[in-house]
C-alpha cells in the first residue's frame, strides 16, 4: 500500500517530528502473545515505557490495547475474563476460513476507547499481508479495529479481512516482528519475540502439525528484524504453550515479565 519513502514522509508529518525515546516491536504468537504484557509491565517498572509501538498479529492486539491506555495487568485480566481466545474453535463458517472474525472485532470494539490510530495515546504501527498481491502492508492511520483484526487473521483458520476492496491476513507471513519500520524513529528499540521454535515437541494431531508448519514458515523473516534491535527479549518458556492454548494467561504474563526483568537487569 505504501512504499518506504511515502511511509517515512507520512510518519514524520503525522506524529514523529522528533525521535522518540523508547520503541517496542511485538511479534505474533497467538496466546503466547500475552507474554508481551509481562514485558510491557517490566519496561514500565524500570522507567522504559514505550513511546511508539509496532506489532503484528497477537502483538498488534496487545500493542493496540496498550496504546489505548490500558495497563498490562488490566489487559491480562480482560483476556482471561472474556475468554479472548474462545474464537479459536473449529467450525466451517465461511468459504474463505474455518472461522469468522466478526465476534473478534466486536470484542475489540467493546473494550477499546479509540476507533482510529490517531486517537491512541501512543503511536502504533501494525502490519498485515495483502493476500491477492502477496505483500506486506503497514497500517498506522485511519480506522483501527479492522486493521488489528486483519493483522491477526491467521490464514485458513480465520477469514481474511476485507479493507477497501482488498483481502488481508496475518502479517506474520512476511514480517513476524516489525522492528525495521520504527527503527528510524526511536533512540532505543526493544524487540519482543514470543514464538521461539520448539525442537522436541511431539505433534499429536492436525492442529499441532498446522501450528508447527506455520511457526517454521515465519521464523526466517524475524532474523534481520532481531538484529537491528538494541534490546532483544525472547521469553523462551513461552514455547511450552501452544498458539491457541487458553486459560494460562497469568502464567504466560509472568514468563514475559521474568524474561524482561532478567534482560533489563543485565543492561542496567
Helices and strands as residue ranges (DSSP letters): H 4-14, E 20-26, G 30-34, H 35-45, E 52-55, H 58-67, H 72-82, G 84-87, H 102-111, G 117-119, E 123-130, E 135-139, H 145-151, E 161-163, E 166-170, G 171-173, H 180-183, E 186-192, H 206-219, G 220-222, H 223-227, E 231-233, G 236-240, H 249-267
